[in-house]
Amino acid sequence: MTSEHKLPYKGHAIFPQVVLQENGQYAACFTIKAGYDGSGEVRYVRELPTTEFSNEDDAVAYILDFSADWIDQNML
């Protein structure tokens, strides 16, 4: 999944970026921006190194769970 994908949630846009590491694990990286279209300020960034998963689906699920919880706790 590339950073071009965005997922709207409660007035924010989540930009997931799952990165395959040299060790075969998938890193869950992402950015949360204000605005459903992501045109607002950057509110949170998770870059490398980060939590790693054995498959891409688990990494995406982590991104969505973490981002939803963070947005719920840090509303605009």
N, C-alpha and C positions, 0 to 999 in steps of 0.2 A: 504494500500500500504506500503510495507516495504522499507527500505533503500537499499535493493538489486536491486531494479529497478533503471535504469538510463535512462535519456532522453538526447540525444545529441542536442546541439544548438551552432552554430558558434564557434566551437573549444573548447567547454566546455561540461561537463556532469552535469546534474542536478539530484540529488538524493533526490526525495521527500519522506517524511515520515509523513503520516497523522496519528495522534494519537487521539483515542477516550478518552476524558476526563471523569472524574467521574460525571460531570454535564450534560453529554450527548452530549456535543458539540465536534466538530472535530477541533483539532489544526493543523495548517499548518506549519510543520517543514521541513527544507530542507538544503542541502549542495550543493554548486556549486564548482566544481573542474575544473582545466584546463585540456584540452585533451578530445577528444571525448570518450575515454574509461575511463576517470576519474583517470588516472594514474598520473596526474600532481598535482601541489600545490592546496591546499584548498584556494579558493578565497573569499568565503562568507559562513557563517553558520547562520541559523535561528533556534534557539532552544526554548524550553519552558521557560517562558510563551510566547505565540505568539497570533496572530490573530485566533479567533475561528469562526467556521461555523456550521450551523445546519445539514449539510450533507457532506459526503466525496467528492462528485463531486465538490461542491463549493470550498472546501479546495484545491483540486488538481488544479482547474482552477486558483485560486489565486496564487498558487506556480508557475505555468507556466507563468502567466502574469508578476508577479513580477520578476521572474528569467530572462525572456527575456528582460525586460526593463533594469534590472541591468547589464546584459551582454552587451547589446547594448551601455550603457553609460560607461562601464569599460572594454573595449576591451584590450587584451594583447598587 
